[in-house]
Amino acid sequence: MKILHFADAHIDMANYGRHDPETGLPLRVLDFLKSLDTIVDTAINEQVDMVIFAGDTYRDRSPAPTYQREWGKRIHRLSAAGLPTLLLVGNHDVSPATGRAHAIQEFDTLHVPNVRVLAKPAFLSAEELGLPVQVIALPWVSKSGMMAYSQMSGEDSEKVYEKLEDLLTEFVGQCFGKIDESFPVILTAHASVQGAQYGAERMVMLGNDLVLSGSLVKDPRLDYVALGHIHKPQNLNENAHPPVIYPGSIERVDFGEAKDKKFFIIANIDKGETKVEWRELTGIRPFVDRFLELKSDKDITEQLKSALPASEKLTDAIVRLVVEYPRAWDTLIDEPALRTHTAKSFEFHLVKRPQVESRIRLPADQTVSSLSPLELVEQYWLTLHTDEDEIKTLQQMAIEIISNEGNKTDE
């Protein structure tokens, strides 16, 4: 069995850049569709036996019809080529409201040939698939859906994921009781797994996510584990059987993935032996993420430029420069000069973080109300770390202003 496995397409990511004048689509969406086209072309050209998509077609649970159209075009190509395709429902595809249709419902509703949508845990036998392989599928199950299914009260909501893990473990155990020992077994799931490494900007919140045990996915009765949900590519069972693989997202989603390469998987699966080939997606849009803490006010613009690669190396990249500096230097930052330096980039973000000076604390026996106006003004100069001689000059000016205002009141 030769399968193609990919996950986390998120083709409606349109959070950076402009629109393409020819198609009207955001240029970032075209980045994701380019990777998707590469995957579909490979599946068709190499005539794989099956395609497994391990969930998260979109980022928006209610995607715009335009994005549904673009996804539909690619899946229809697989269908027309006669390639059996399994589409697992991910957490970004399913509505949190019980009873709502999920984002890829139409393939199920219209009975698209060769395409099977997996919205519930399922065991697919070799006979059902018409292929010499068996599949255990664990799509994303929403918290509300789980509570409704198990009739749990709101008071037990914290135990939902613990209960769900127990039920899924029991379900997988039941599936093992159905397997035909002569055919390989694939487990596909959209979930987190114990021991998985997340990206720099985690998309999963601890305590709010289903986590499958490592022992469940590393069961030697399995021959391949096709995972989705975590964007960092990794094999959780390196140099052992079965391969337990997150291929990662098909394009960089945010700066947390700036250094990640992007892949899909070609796996040659046999009973007790699987060979995995990581196929790197090329032409991925670069993300450049830099941080600088300014410690000198000399040549600030040059310092900022030096923190970034040369202008020609920023071509078509999404660039972010985060800079920390004393608030007093704010006017010394030449943003137009930086934008000139990054003119060849796809998009440039300057994130300014002026440092807030710590407040001077009053002695324990003093309160603000006990201080005179002149004493309060003096405290203000101290918070700005003003030079002592300058404070004396400023205080003298404050005395004159206060005296003049007092004379006006007397009149």
Backbone hydrogen bonds in HBPLUS format (Angstrom, degrees):
<---DONOR---> <-ACCEPTOR-->    atom                        ^
c    i                          cat <-CA-CA->   ^        H-A-AA   ^      H-
h    n   atom  resd res      DA  || num        DHA   H-A  angle D-A-AA Bond
n    s   type  num  typ     dist DA aas  dist angle  dist       angle   num
A0269-ILE N   A0001-MET O   2.67 MM 268  5.07 156.3  1.72 159.6 162.0     1
A0049-ASP N   A0002-LYS O   2.65 MM  47  5.27 144.7  1.77 149.3 161.9     2
A0003-ILE N   A0267-ALA O   2.91 MM 264  5.35 164.8  1.93 155.7 157.4     3
A0267-ALA N   A0003-ILE O   2.94 MM 264  5.35 162.3  1.97 151.2 156.9     4
A0004-LEU N   A0050-MET O   2.95 MM  46  6.47 153.1  2.02 153.7 162.5     5
A0052-ILE N   A0004-LEU O   2.80 MM  48  6.18 166.9  1.81 166.4 170.4     6
A0005-HIS N   A0265-ILE O   2.88 MM 260  5.02 160.2  1.92 141.3 147.9     7
A0265-ILE N   A0005-HIS O   2.91 MM 260  5.02 167.9  1.92 154.4 156.8     8
A0006-PHE N   A0052-ILE O   3.08 MM  46  6.57 158.2  2.12 161.7 168.1     9
A0054-ALA N   A0006-PHE O   2.93 MM  48  6.36 159.3  1.98 152.7 157.0    10
A0008-ASP N   A0055-GLY O   2.93 MM  47  5.88 152.4  2.01 171.8 168.9    11
A0250-ILE N   A0008-ASP O   3.39 MM 242  6.55 151.3  2.48 140.1 140.8    12
A0009-ALA N   A0056-ASP O   2.92 MM  47  6.17 122.0  2.27 142.9 159.7    13
A0010-HIS N   A0056-ASP O   3.28 MM  46  6.16 165.4  2.31 137.0 141.3    14
A0013-MET N   A0010-HIS O   3.32 MM   3  6.10 142.2  2.47 129.2 127.8    15
A0011-ILE N   A0057-THR O   3.03 MM  46  6.54 150.0  2.13 164.1 155.0    16
A0027-LEU N   A0018-ARG O   2.79 MM   9  5.85 173.1  1.79 153.3 154.5    17
A0020-ASP N   A0025-LEU O   2.72 MM   5  5.50 172.9  1.73 158.0 157.7    18
A0024-GLY N   A0020-ASP O   2.72 MM   4  5.17 145.2  1.84 150.1 160.1    19
A0029-VAL N   A0026-PRO O   2.99 MM   3  5.26 123.0  2.33 103.3 117.5    20
A0030-LEU N   A0026-PRO O   3.18 MM   4  6.63 150.9  2.27 148.7 157.0    21
A0031-ASP N   A0027-LEU O   3.12 MM   4  6.51 135.7  2.32 137.5 149.1    22
A0031-ASP N   A0028-ARG O   3.06 MM   3  4.98 126.3  2.36  92.3 106.6    23
A0032-PHE N   A0028-ARG O   3.30 MM   4  6.73 154.5  2.37 148.4 152.5    24
A0033-LEU N   A0029-VAL O   2.95 MM   4  6.26 158.7  2.00 151.3 158.0    25
A0034-LYS N   A0030-LEU O   2.88 MM   4  5.94 142.3  2.02 139.8 149.1    26
A0035-SER N   A0031-ASP O   3.29 MM   4  6.67 156.7  2.35 146.0 150.2    27
A0036-LEU N   A0032-PHE O   2.98 MM   4  6.26 158.0  2.03 146.9 153.8    28
A0037-ASP N   A0033-LEU O   2.80 MM   4  5.98 152.6  1.88 144.6 151.6    29
A0038-THR N   A0034-LYS O   3.10 MM   4  6.39 151.2  2.18 143.7 151.0    30
A0039-ILE N   A0035-SER O   3.08 MM   4  6.42 154.1  2.15 148.6 155.1    31
A0040-VAL N   A0036-LEU O   2.93 MM   4  6.23 166.0  1.95 155.7 159.0    32
A0041-ASP N   A0037-ASP O   2.82 MM   4  5.91 165.2  1.84 151.3 156.1    33
A0042-THR N   A0038-THR O   3.01 MM   4  6.13 157.2  2.06 142.9 149.0    34
A0043-ALA N   A0039-ILE O   3.04 MM   4  6.31 161.7  2.07 150.4 155.1    35
A0044-ILE N   A0040-VAL O   3.06 MM   4  6.30 160.6  2.10 152.9 157.6    36
A0045-ASN N   A0041-ASP O   2.78 MM   4  5.87 170.8  1.79 157.3 160.6    37
A0046-GLU N   A0042-THR O   2.92 MM   4  5.78 159.4  1.96 147.7 152.8    38
A0048-VAL N   A0043-ALA O   3.25 MM   5  5.52 157.5  2.31 145.0 151.8    39
A0047-GLN N   A0044-ILE O   3.22 MM   3  4.97 152.3  2.30  95.6 103.8    40
A0051-VAL N   A0084-PRO O   2.90 MM  33  6.33 159.7  1.94 157.6 164.3    41
A0086-LEU N   A0051-VAL O   2.85 MM  35  6.22 165.2  1.87 164.9 167.8    42
A0053-PHE N   A0086-LEU O   2.90 MM  33  6.11 173.6  1.91 173.3 175.4    43
A0088-LEU N   A0053-PHE O   2.92 MM  35  6.00 166.7  1.93 162.0 166.4    44
A0067-TYR N   A0064-ALA O   2.99 MM   3  5.54 125.6  2.29 114.2 126.2    45
A0068-GLN N   A0064-ALA O   3.16 MM   4  6.53 156.3  2.22 150.8 158.1    46
A0069-ARG N   A0065-PRO O   2.83 MM   4  6.05 149.6  1.92 147.6 155.7    47
A0070-GLU N   A0066-THR O   3.14 MM   4  6.46 155.2  2.21 142.8 148.4    48
A0071-TRP N   A0067-TYR O   3.02 MM   4  6.26 162.0  2.05 151.3 155.5    49
A0072-GLY N   A0068-GLN O   2.87 MM   4  5.95 160.0  1.91 145.3 151.8    50
A0073-LYS N   A0069-ARG O   2.95 MM   4  6.22 149.0  2.04 149.6 156.9    51
A0075-ILE N   A0071-TRP O   3.07 MM   4  6.39 164.9  2.09 158.6 162.9    52
A0076-HIS N   A0072-GLY O   2.86 MM   4  5.89 152.5  1.93 147.8 155.7    53
A0077-ARG N   A0073-LYS O   3.22 MM   4  6.44 141.2  2.38 136.1 145.1    54
A0078-LEU N   A0074-ARG O   3.38 MM   4  6.79 150.5  2.47 142.7 149.1    55
A0079-SER N   A0075-ILE O   2.96 MM   4  6.27 157.4  2.02 147.6 154.5    56
A0080-ALA N   A0076-HIS O   2.77 MM   4  5.95 165.6  1.79 153.9 157.0    57
A0081-ALA N   A0077-ARG O   3.04 MM   4  6.14 137.7  2.23 136.7 147.4    58
A0083-LEU N   A0078-LEU O   3.09 MM   5  5.51 163.3  2.11 164.6 159.5    59
A0082-GLY N   A0079-SER O   2.96 MM   3  5.24 157.7  2.01 109.0 115.5    60
A0085-THR N   A0114-ASN O   2.75 MM  29  6.05 160.0  1.79 170.6 177.0    61
A0116-ARG N   A0085-THR O   2.89 MM  31  6.25 164.1  1.92 169.6 174.7    62
A0087-LEU N   A0116-ARG O   2.90 MM  29  6.18 167.1  1.92 158.2 161.0    63
A0118-LEU N   A0087-LEU O   2.84 MM  31  5.99 169.8  1.85 154.4 154.8    64
A0089-VAL N   A0118-LEU O   3.17 MM  29  6.13 157.0  2.23 154.8 147.8    65
A0140-TRP N   A0089-VAL O   2.96 MM  51  6.07 171.1  1.97 164.8 164.3    66
A0093-ASP N   A0090-GLY O   3.01 MM   3  5.17 154.0  2.08 105.8 114.1    67
A0103-ALA N   A0093-ASP O   2.72 MM  10  4.90 165.2  1.75 148.7 154.0    68
A0100-ARG N   A0097-ALA O   3.35 MM   3  5.97 168.2  2.36 132.9 134.6    69
A0105-GLN N   A0102-HIS O   3.27 MM   3  5.39 153.6  2.35 119.2 116.4    70
A0108-ASP N   A0105-GLN O   2.97 MM   3  5.47 130.5  2.22 113.1 125.8    71
A0109-THR N   A0105-GLN O   2.94 MM   4  6.19 165.1  1.97 156.1 161.1    72
A0110-LEU N   A0106-GLU O   2.92 MM   4  5.85 162.6  1.95 146.2 149.9    73
A0112-VAL N   A0107-PHE O   3.22 MM   5  5.43 165.1  2.24 148.6 153.2    74
A0111-HIS N   A0108-ASP O   3.24 MM   3  5.12 152.9  2.32  97.7 105.7    75
A0115-VAL N   A0112-VAL O   3.20 MM   3  5.65 159.5  2.25 135.4 135.9    76
A0122-ALA N   A0137-ALA O   3.03 MM  15  5.17 153.6  2.10 136.9 144.3    77
A0137-ALA N   A0122-ALA O   2.83 MM  15  5.17 174.2  1.83 159.9 162.0    78
A0124-LEU N   A0135-VAL O   2.78 MM  11  5.06 171.3  1.79 157.7 160.8    79
A0135-VAL N   A0124-LEU O   2.96 MM  11  5.06 162.8  1.99 144.7 150.3    80
A0129-LEU N   A0125-SER O   3.02 MM   4  6.29 160.5  2.06 152.1 157.3    81
A0130-GLY N   A0126-ALA O   2.79 MM   4  5.70 132.5  2.02 138.0 150.8    82
A0131-LEU N   A0126-ALA O   3.22 MM   5  5.27 138.0  2.40 140.5 147.7    83
A0133-VAL N   A0131-LEU O   2.84 MM   2  5.51 140.3  1.99  99.7  90.4    84
A0134-GLN N   A0184-PRO O   3.00 MM  50  6.32 148.9  2.09 152.5 162.4    85
A0186-ILE N   A0134-GLN O   2.77 MM  52  6.14 164.0  1.80 159.1 164.1    86
A0136-ILE N   A0186-ILE O   2.75 MM  50  6.19 160.3  1.79 161.5 168.5    87
A0188-THR N   A0136-ILE O   2.85 MM  52  6.27 163.5  1.88 165.4 170.2    88
A0138-LEU N   A0188-THR O   2.80 MM  50  6.16 156.1  1.85 157.4 164.6    89
A0190-HIS N   A0138-LEU O   3.05 MM  52  6.52 153.3  2.13 160.5 157.6    90
A0146-MET N   A0142-SER O   2.90 MM   4  6.15 153.4  1.97 149.8 157.1    91
A0147-MET N   A0143-LYS O   2.98 MM   4  6.23 155.6  2.04 147.6 154.0    92
A0148-ALA N   A0144-SER O   2.97 MM   4  6.17 154.9  2.03 145.5 152.2    93
A0149-TYR N   A0145-GLY O   2.94 MM   4  6.08 156.7  2.00 144.0 150.6    94
A0150-SER N   A0146-MET O   2.95 MM   4  6.09 163.9  1.98 150.3 154.1    95
A0151-GLN N   A0147-MET O   2.82 MM   4  5.52 110.5  2.31 132.3 147.0    96
A0152-MET N   A0147-MET O   2.99 MM   5  4.92 146.9  2.10 134.4 142.5    97
A0156-ASP N   A0153-SER O   2.99 MM   3  5.47 147.0  2.10 110.3 119.6    98
A0157-SER N   A0154-GLY O   3.19 MM   3  5.16 164.9  2.21 108.6 110.0    99
A0159-LYS N   A0156-ASP O   2.90 MM   3  5.56 152.4  1.98 120.5 129.0   100
A0160-VAL N   A0157-SER O   3.14 MM   3  5.22 166.6  2.16 109.9 112.5   101
A0163-LYS N   A0159-LYS O   2.87 MM   4  6.05 159.1  1.91 155.1 160.9   102
A0164-LEU N   A0160-VAL O   2.77 MM   4  6.03 154.5  1.83 150.0 158.4   103
A0165-GLU N   A0161-TYR O   2.89 MM   4  6.03 159.9  1.93 145.1 149.8   104
A0166-ASP N   A0162-GLU O   3.16 MM   4  6.39 155.8  2.22 141.4 147.7   105
A0167-LEU N   A0163-LYS O   2.96 MM   4  6.28 157.7  2.01 149.8 155.8   106
A0168-LEU N   A0164-LEU O   2.86 MM   4  6.08 162.1  1.89 155.8 160.4   107
A0169-THR N   A0165-GLU O   2.90 MM   4  6.01 156.9  1.95 146.7 153.4   108
A0170-GLU N   A0166-ASP O   2.96 MM   4  6.16 155.3  2.02 143.8 150.8   109
A0171-PHE N   A0167-LEU O   2.80 MM   4  6.06 150.7  1.89 143.1 152.1   110
A0172-VAL N   A0168-LEU O   2.85 MM   4  6.11 162.2  1.88 152.5 155.7   111
A0173-GLY N   A0169-THR O   3.02 MM   4  6.23 153.8  2.09 142.3 149.8   112
A0174-GLN N   A0170-GLU O   2.99 MM   4  6.33 148.1  2.10 145.2 153.6   113
A0174-GLN N   A0171-PHE O   3.08 MM   3  5.06 117.0  2.49  93.8 108.9   114
A0175-CYS N   A0171-PHE O   2.93 MM   4  6.30 148.4  2.03 146.8 156.3   115
A0176-PHE N   A0172-VAL O   2.98 MM   4  6.33 149.9  2.07 149.2 156.6   116
A0177-GLY N   A0174-GLN O   3.06 MM   3  5.14 131.1  2.31  95.1 108.6   117
A0178-LYS N   A0175-CYS O   2.84 MM   3  5.13 152.4  1.91 107.7 117.0   118
A0183-PHE N   A0180-ASP O   3.05 MM   3  5.89 173.8  2.06 130.0 131.9   119
A0223-ASP N   A0185-VAL O   2.75 MM  38  5.34 165.2  1.77 158.6 158.1   120
A0187-LEU N   A0224-TYR O   2.96 MM  37  6.42 159.3  2.00 157.7 163.9   121
A0226-ALA N   A0187-LEU O   2.77 MM  39  6.22 146.4  1.88 150.3 160.4   122
A0189-ALA N   A0226-ALA O   3.09 MM  37  6.55 146.2  2.21 142.0 150.5   123
A0228-GLY N   A0189-ALA O   3.03 MM  39  6.44 133.3  2.25 152.9 159.7   124
A0191-ALA N   A0228-GLY O   3.18 MM  37  6.55 128.3  2.46 170.5 161.0   125
A0192-SER N   A0210-LEU O   3.33 MM  18  6.26 158.4  2.38 161.5 160.2   126
A0212-LEU N   A0192-SER O   2.78 MM  20  6.16 167.9  1.80 151.7 148.5   127
A0196-ALA N   A0193-VAL O   3.03 MM   3  5.68 158.2  2.08 145.7 145.3   128
A0194-GLN N   A0212-LEU O   2.92 MM  18  6.21 161.5  1.95 176.8 175.5   129
A0208-ASN N   A0205-MET O   3.01 MM   3  5.39 154.6  2.08 132.9 134.3   130
A0216-LEU N   A0213-SER O   3.20 MM   3  5.38 131.3  2.45  99.1 111.0   131
A0218-LYS N   A0214-GLY O   3.03 MM   4  6.06 136.4  2.22 146.4 158.7   132
A0222-LEU N   A0219-ASP O   2.93 MM   3  5.78 168.1  1.95 128.2 132.3   133
A0225-VAL N   A0243-PRO O   2.96 MM  18  6.13 146.0  2.07 165.7 172.6   134
A0245-ILE N   A0225-VAL O   3.04 MM  20  6.13 164.5  2.06 160.7 158.0   135
A0227-LEU N   A0245-ILE O   2.94 MM  18  5.77 160.3  1.98 164.3 161.9   136
A0234-GLN N   A0246-TYR O   2.91 MM  12  5.34 155.8  1.97 148.5 154.2   137
A0246-TYR N   A0234-GLN O   2.91 MM  12  5.34 165.7  1.93 162.5 167.1   138
A0236-LEU N   A0244-VAL O   2.71 MM   8  5.19 155.9  1.77 160.1 157.5   139
A0240-ALA N   A0237-ASN O   3.13 MM   3  5.58 132.9  2.36 144.8 138.6   140
A0257-GLU N   A0254-ASP O   3.01 MM   3  5.76 165.1  2.04 119.9 124.8   141
A0258-ALA N   A0255-PHE O   3.15 MM   3  4.87 162.4  2.18 108.0 107.4   142
A0260-ASP N   A0257-GLU O   3.08 MM   3  5.16 150.5  2.17 105.9 115.1   143
A0281-LEU N   A0262-LYS O   2.75 MM  19  5.48 168.2  1.76 142.1 146.1   144
A0264-PHE N   A0279-ARG O   3.02 MM  15  5.39 143.5  2.16 141.2 152.4   145
A0279-ARG N   A0264-PHE O   2.90 MM  15  5.39 166.9  1.92 169.4 168.8   146
A0266-ILE N   A0277-GLU O   3.01 MM  11  5.15 167.4  2.02 151.6 155.7   147
A0277-GLU N   A0266-ILE O   2.82 MM  11  5.15 151.2  1.90 152.2 161.4   148
A0268-ASN N   A0275-LYS O   2.86 MM   7  5.18 164.9  1.88 159.3 161.2   149
A0275-LYS N   A0268-ASN O   2.96 MM   7  5.18 161.9  2.00 146.4 149.1   150
A0270-ASP N   A0273-GLU O   2.80 MM   3  5.14 141.4  1.95 152.1 164.8   151
A0273-GLU N   A0270-ASP O   3.02 MM   3  5.14 166.2  2.04 119.8 123.4   152
A0318-ILE N   A0286-PRO O   2.96 MM  32  6.41 162.7  1.99 157.7 159.6   153
A0288-VAL N   A0318-ILE O   2.86 MM  30  6.16 164.3  1.88 151.9 156.1   154
A0320-ARG N   A0288-VAL O   2.82 MM  32  6.24 154.9  1.88 165.5 173.4   155
A0290-ARG N   A0320-ARG O   2.92 MM  30  6.25 164.0  1.95 159.8 165.1   156
A0322-VAL N   A0290-ARG O   2.88 MM  32  6.27 167.9  1.89 153.6 155.9   157
A0292-LEU N   A0322-VAL O   2.84 MM  30  6.29 151.6  1.92 162.1 169.9   158
A0324-GLU N   A0292-LEU O   2.92 MM  32  6.43 154.9  1.99 152.9 161.2   159
A0294-LEU N   A0324-GLU O   2.83 MM  30  6.11 159.7  1.87 175.3 170.0   160
A0303-GLN N   A0299-ASP O   2.99 MM   4  6.32 152.8  2.06 151.3 159.9   161
A0304-LEU N   A0300-ILE O   2.95 MM   4  6.25 157.0  2.00 153.8 159.3   162
A0305-LYS N   A0301-THR O   2.97 MM   4  6.25 159.0  2.02 148.2 154.0   163
A0306-SER N   A0302-GLU O   2.90 MM   4  6.01 156.1  1.95 146.6 153.1   164
A0307-ALA N   A0303-GLN O   3.17 MM   4  6.42 129.1  2.44 136.6 148.8   165
A0307-ALA N   A0304-LEU O   3.17 MM   3  5.20 136.7  2.36  95.6 107.5   166
A0308-LEU N   A0305-LYS O   3.01 MM   3  5.40 154.5  2.08 108.8 116.9   167
A0313-LYS N   A0310-ALA O   2.89 MM   3  5.41 140.0  2.05 115.3 127.1   168
A0314-LEU N   A0311-SER O   3.09 MM   3  5.42 161.1  2.13 110.7 116.4   169
A0317-ALA N   A0314-LEU O   3.01 MM   3  5.32 166.9  2.03 132.5 131.6   170
A0316-ASP N   A0344-LYS O   2.91 MM  28  6.33 158.5  1.95 147.0 141.9   171
A0346-PHE N   A0317-ALA O   2.74 MM  29  5.08 142.2  1.88 124.9 136.3   172
A0347-GLU N   A0317-ALA O   3.38 MM  30  6.84 156.4  2.44 142.9 141.5   173
A0319-VAL N   A0347-GLU O   2.79 MM  28  6.10 174.4  1.79 166.6 166.6   174
A0349-HIS N   A0319-VAL O   2.77 MM  30  6.09 147.6  1.88 145.4 156.4   175
A0321-LEU N   A0349-HIS O   2.90 MM  28  6.33 160.3  1.93 167.9 174.0   176
A0351-VAL N   A0321-LEU O   2.84 MM  30  6.05 169.2  1.85 153.3 156.9   177
A0323-VAL N   A0351-VAL O   2.95 MM  28  6.30 164.2  1.98 165.4 167.9   178
A0353-ARG N   A0323-VAL O   2.83 MM  30  5.94 154.7  1.89 174.4 169.6   179
A0355-GLN N   A0325-TYR O   2.68 MM  30  5.72 163.6  1.71 153.7 157.7   180
A0329-TRP N   A0326-PRO O   2.92 MM   3  5.73 164.6  1.94 127.6 132.2   181
A0330-ASP N   A0327-ARG O   3.12 MM   3  5.51 161.6  2.16 120.9 121.8   182
A0332-LEU N   A0329-TRP O   2.92 MM   3  5.32 153.4  1.99 114.8 123.6   183
A0333-ILE N   A0330-ASP O   3.35 MM   3  5.87 169.4  2.36 113.8 117.0   184
A0338-LEU N   A0334-ASP O   3.30 MM   4  6.69 149.2  2.40 145.2 153.7   185
A0338-LEU N   A0335-GLU O   3.02 MM   3  5.07 119.0  2.41  99.1 114.5   186
A0339-ARG N   A0335-GLU O   2.95 MM   4  6.28 155.4  2.01 156.1 163.4   187
A0340-THR N   A0336-PRO O   2.98 MM   4  6.23 140.3  2.14 141.0 151.6   188
A0341-HIS N   A0337-ALA O   3.07 MM   4  6.34 152.3  2.15 140.9 148.0   189
A0342-THR N   A0338-LEU O   2.97 MM   4  6.26 141.4  2.12 143.8 154.5   190
A0343-ALA N   A0340-THR O   3.30 MM   3  5.01 162.1  2.34 105.5 105.2   191
A0345-SER N   A0342-THR O   2.95 MM   3  5.43 160.0  2.00 117.0 123.6   192
A0366-GLN N   A0363-PRO O   2.97 MM   3  5.40 163.5  2.00 121.5 123.2   193
A0370-SER N   A0367-THR O   3.00 MM   3  5.29 144.4  2.13 104.3 115.1   194
A0371-LEU N   A0368-VAL O   3.10 MM   3  5.49 161.9  2.14 111.9 117.6   195
A0376-LEU N   A0372-SER O   2.99 MM   4  6.29 153.1  2.06 154.7 162.8   196
A0377-VAL N   A0373-PRO O   3.00 MM   4  6.25 155.4  2.06 147.3 153.7   197
A0378-GLU N   A0374-LEU O   3.00 MM   4  6.25 154.6  2.07 144.0 150.8   198
A0379-GLN N   A0375-GLU O   3.03 MM   4  6.31 153.2  2.11 143.7 150.4   199
A0380-TYR N   A0376-LEU O   3.06 MM   4  6.37 146.5  2.18 142.7 151.9   200
A0380-TYR N   A0377-VAL O   3.08 MM   3  5.03 118.7  2.47  92.3 107.7   201
A0381-TRP N   A0377-VAL O   3.11 MM   4  6.53 156.3  2.16 152.5 157.2   202
A0382-LEU N   A0378-GLU O   3.10 MM   4  6.40 153.1  2.17 146.5 154.1   203
A0383-THR N   A0379-GLN O   3.05 MM   4  6.41 147.6  2.16 146.1 153.9   204
A0384-LEU N   A0381-TRP O   3.14 MM   3  5.23 133.5  2.37  97.2 109.7   205
A0386-THR N   A0381-TRP O   3.20 MM   5  5.56 172.1  2.20 153.8 153.9   206
A0385-HIS N   A0382-LEU O   2.95 MM   3  4.95 160.5  1.99 106.5 111.7   207
A0390-GLU N   A0387-ASP O   3.07 MM   3  5.20 115.6  2.50  98.1 114.0   208
A0391-ILE N   A0387-ASP O   2.88 MM   4  6.21 147.9  1.98 152.2 162.4   209
A0392-LYS N   A0388-GLU O   3.18 MM   4  6.54 152.8  2.26 146.2 152.1   210
A0393-THR N   A0389-ASP O   3.21 MM   4  6.57 156.0  2.27 144.2 149.9   211
A0394-LEU N   A0390-GLU O   2.87 MM   4  6.14 165.8  1.89 155.1 159.0   212
A0395-GLN N   A0391-ILE O   2.78 MM   4  5.91 154.4  1.85 150.7 158.1   213
A0396-GLN N   A0392-LYS O   3.04 MM   4  6.22 150.4  2.13 142.4 149.7   214
A0397-MET N   A0393-THR O   3.09 MM   4  6.44 151.1  2.17 144.9 152.6   215
A0398-ALA N   A0394-LEU O   2.90 MM   4  6.19 150.1  1.99 143.9 152.7   216
A0399-ILE N   A0395-GLN O   2.90 MM   4  6.19 149.1  1.99 145.2 153.1   217
A0400-GLU N   A0396-GLN O   3.13 MM   4  6.43 155.3  2.20 143.9 149.6   218
A0401-ILE N   A0397-MET O   3.01 MM   4  6.29 159.9  2.05 149.9 155.1   219
A0402-ILE N   A0398-ALA O   2.91 MM   4  6.09 168.6  1.93 152.6 155.8   220
A0403-SER N   A0399-ILE O   2.88 MM   4  6.00 154.4  1.95 144.6 152.4   221
A0404-ASN N   A0400-GLU O   2.92 MM   4  6.10 160.6  1.96 148.9 153.8   222
A0405-GLU N   A0401-ILE O   3.00 MM   4  6.23 159.1  2.04 150.3 155.8   223
A0406-GLY N   A0402-ILE O   2.94 MM   4  6.15 146.1  2.06 140.5 150.1   224
A0407-ASN N   A0403-SER O   2.96 MM   4  6.25 151.7  2.04 150.3 157.2   225
A0408-LYS N   A0404-ASN O   3.06 MM   4  6.34 155.6  2.12 147.6 153.7   226
A0409-THR N   A0405-GLU O   3.16 MM   4  6.39 147.0  2.27 139.9 148.0   227
A0410-ASP N   A0406-GLY O   3.12 MM   4  6.42 151.7  2.20 144.2 151.3   228
A0411-GLU N   A0407-ASN O   3.09 MM   4  6.40 150.8  2.18 147.7 155.0   229
